[in-house]
């Protein structure tokens, strides 16, 4: 049985604790938080140890996986130190998105994980749903033919005003990862951003994409819309067919070019994803399964390297906005790791 510790148990960390505690292959052994009351609350619920000092936790406990759910600036500012500490200790690590809001720190995390040969994964949970699995299956089978274009939209209501780039760095690791999951590396980007009335941050963005394969794409993102309405839309098209995923997991439709019949999947209330939070369960369960099966660190799905590749795209989009919509080359992770 794998032994797991969760570091940072406010909000998202509570979700980690809940789903780890439900997995039959896992024992939640520790909850660590700078605020003892938070860790104590998890201990009362799940019977784990309480720590406010991560170094002490790593010294005292037998741990296989450390789950990092700290927050910080742009929701990723506090990921680096605990993740590096866990990697140095030889633990497999799952870190919340963004892997880090600082691109140099994100690169260092991925480099160190490769050097230590430990598994580094990120909670890029939007790809861990039946609709995305089906889309990837059809692409791999050649049902779409050669990919030509992708359109992605991810919009939520988030009134927070932090850094100018909070919307990009905190939200779009998800949308970029879904695009990369289906179409691979992104080579160039061009972005245009705007501020909703009363906003100080770049809260809505339009980003043009060119993939290494030659496919093209577009991402629309916003912290100013959606509310109670669908948050995500993804369209992937090739020369033989296209598919559309509505609202992360709710509906999937495949439109083959040469047939009248459509392939339609609807999320089942009996066997599908019951709520958005269950996408966390899918992701955590999948990581546990891969660790248990001994999957090599460089073969982990939604790995730290994948998360870094997404952050490289986001930083290139930010640079494009700063340079009046210039087309920016995206650094490729394999090259970055060799530097």
Secondary structure, 3 states (H helix, E strand, C coil): CEEEEEECCCCHHHHHHHHHHHCCCEEEEEEECCCHHHHHHHHHHHCCEEECCHHHHHHHCCCCEEEECCCCHHHCCCCHHHHHHHHHCCCEEEECCCCCCCHHHHHHHHHHHHHHCCCEEECCHHHCCHHHHHHHHHHHCCCCCCEEEEEEEEECECCCCCCCCHHHHHHHHHHHHHHHHHHCCEEEEEEEEECCCCCCCCCEEEEEEEECCCCEEEEEEECECCCCCCCEEEEEEECCEEEEEECCCCEEEEEECCCCCEEEEECCCCCCCCCCCHHHHHHHHHHHHHHHCCCCHHHCCCEHHHHHHHHHHHHHHHHHHHCCCCCEECCCHHHHHHC
